[in-house]
Amino acid sequence: MMLDHVRDFARYNSWVNRRLYAACAQLSDEDYRKDRKAFFHSIHNTLNHLLIGDRIWLARLAKTDHGVKRLDEILYDDFAALRSAREAEDERLERYVDGLDGAQLASILSYTTMAGPVGALPVATILSHLFNHQTHHRGQVHAMLTQTNVPAPPLDLLYYAIEKAGQGRN
């Protein structure tokens, strides 16, 4: 059951990122980069941060080096390159969760934080955090989109579930 849950959330994550990036692609560069007084200031910076978070956690899960220096680092200054990297990261996340079994999902992962201390959490908790972190910052991007002339798309899990079930919108 929990495996199905994380696999479904990985697919929802990809679905919602595609919707959000499609909306952001309609923005002028000025609107995309404008400081909107959000935590990471702009849509561009926030989308970069989202990618950073996923890279950090997926590297920890794979026991590889993520190479990230700061949580506000700009990995891609170009929107198209950032979008392509986002799609690749979403595919990587889906492959990762598809390869898990129940024992791996329940296992404890020890990791080193960017500040240095060691942490240890169940893989299921880490994945829940990863999905929740995405939702949190995508909500910020969604709010910033409402300050532009581009309509902010519905991102609720319910819309994904309805679309997945082929029921249309109710």
N, C-alpha and C positions, 0 to 999 in steps of 0.2 A: 504494500500500500504506500509506504513512504517513498519507495523507489519511483512508483508511478507519479507521485506528487512532485518530486524534484524534476523528473523528466518533463512533466507538463509545464512546470514553471520555467524550465529552460526554453521550451518552445514559445511560451507566452512572452518571455524576455525578448526573444528574437523578433516575434511578431510586433510587439509594442515599440521596439527600437526602430524597426522598419517604418512604422507609422510616424514616429517622431522625427526621424531623419527626413522623410518625405516632406513633412511640413517645413522643417528648417531649410530644406533645399530651395524653397520658394522665397526665402528672405533675401533682401539686399545684403551685401557684405557689411554695410554700416549697421543695419539692424541686428545682424547675426553677432557682431562683435561689440555692440553698444553695452556700456556699463549700466546694468539695470538694478544695481544695489543689492544683488543676491549674494549668497555666500561666496561663490566663485566669480562674481561680478557679471559675466556675460554668458550667453547661450554657448558660445564657442568654448569658453573655459570650463563650463560645467560639463559639456559633452566630453571634453578631454579628461576631466576628473573621473567620470564614469568609466571610461576605458582604463584608466590607471587602476582604479579599484579592482576591476575584474582581472587585469593582468597580475596584480599583486597576489590575489587569492588563488588564481589558477596556477600561478608559478609555485606558490606554497604547496598546493595540493599535489602538483607534479614533482615537488622537491627539486625545483630548478631556481635559478636566480632570475628575479623579475627585472632587475636593472633600473628600477624607478628610484629617483633621488628625492623627489618631493611630491606631495599629494596635489600640488597645484601646477605641476610640470605640464608644459604644452608638448605633447608627443607629436602632434600633427598640426601645423599652422594652416594647412590647406583643407577646406571642408571635404572635398572629394576623397582625399587621402584618408582623412579621419573616418569618413563613412565606410570606406572600403575596409579599414582596420577594424571598425566596429562589427561589420558583417563577419569578418574572419574570426573575431573573438567570440561572437555569438555561436558560430559553427563549432569552434573549439570547446566551448562550454557544453553544447549539446552532445558532442562526441564524448566528453568526459563523463557526463552523467549517464549516458547510454552504456558506458563501459563498466559502471559500478554494479556491484552486487550488494545484497543486504549487509553482509559483514563489513564490507568496505565503507558503506554509508554510516554504519554504527561505530566505526573505528575512531580512535582519538588521533588527531594530528597535532604534533608538536611543531612549532614554528617560531621564528624570530621576528619580532616586530621591527618596524623601521627605526624605532627609538632604541632598539637593542634587546630589551627583555624577552624572555622566552614565554610563549603562551601555549596552551594546549586545549583544544576543543574537539567535540565530535564533528566529523565531516558533515553530518546532517545540519548541525548548527551553523557551520561555516557557510554552507550553501544557502541556508535560510537568510543569513546575514547578507550574503552577496545579492540575493534577489531583493531583499528589503532595501539595501543601500541603493540599488538601481531605482526602485520605486520612489524612494525619498528624493533623489536628485532629478529624476525625470519629472517629478511633480514641480520642482523648481523651474525646469526648462518649460514645462507646460504653462506655468504662471507667467514666465517671461514672454512666451509666445502671445499671451493675451494682451500684451502691451504693444503688439505689432498689428499690421493689417492682414496677417496670415492666420486663418482660423486654427485654433489649437484642436487637434483631433481627440476624440474619445480614446482613452487609454485603459479604461477599467477592465479588469480581468473578466468581468461579465460579458463584455463585447467579444473578447477572444473566445470564451466558452460558447457563446451563441453562434459565432462564425464557424468555429470548429465543428459544432453539432449540425451545421447547415440549416439553422432555423431562421436566418435573417434577423433583423432587429425587432425586438418587442419592447 
